[in-house]
Amino acid sequence: MGRTIRGLDAGQRRAERREQLLDAALKLFAANGYLGTSIEQICSTAYIGTKSFYELFSSREECYLALLQRTSERLEERVAGAAAQATGNERQEAPRLLATFVHALVDDPRITKVTFGMASGISEAVERQRRTNRRWAAGFLAQLWDRYDGPPVDEQRAVRHSVAIGLVGGMFDLISDWLLDADLTNKKQIEALIDDLTTFYITVRRGLAI
């Protein structure tokens, strides 16, 4: 059996170091950008040696991917939790779910910068993760529509999936465009974004229902 230090075994200490490095990476990537952040800076900010970094991540890119994945998992958990508590009809619940999604992104400006401000164009692996995130969001919407509309017949399922992918892409583009001039501390601007996303969502859903 391995040693226990501060009440943590080796696996728990490794997980703790990983979280410390990801927290430091979030802070630095948001402040300095991906290209402006080095592995040495991440390690110095986390008070962890570079040897420990390379025991967890093979590169800066892998560290960024892990940060993107952690952010996505937390966001997905919040949105799924909000959906599980839904009691009203879709028109009542859509604004609440979209508000949950938006606040999960913008309440911490660092999250917004790391996910929407710099993820595009870093590498093929990062782009694949971005697409994976969109597929999850599209799958979430398709399940939501199944709840409200009932499961589609087989030939309609592919159409529903395509519409969900397009809807998610449109909403993400609306957020990216909003961020160009947004003040993340301005509650009215955030509310306006939620209203715009809700209007876009309802418009697409009307077309799908025809």
Secondary structure as UniProt FT lines:
FT   TURN            6..7
FT   HELIX           10..32
FT   TURN            35..36
FT   HELIX           39..46
FT   HELIX           50..56
FT   HELIX           60..84
FT   HELIX           90..106
FT   HELIX           109..112
FT   HELIX           113..117
FT   TURN            120..121
FT   HELIX           124..149
FT   HELIX           154..179
FT   TURN            180..181
FT   TURN            184..185
FT   HELIX           187..209
//
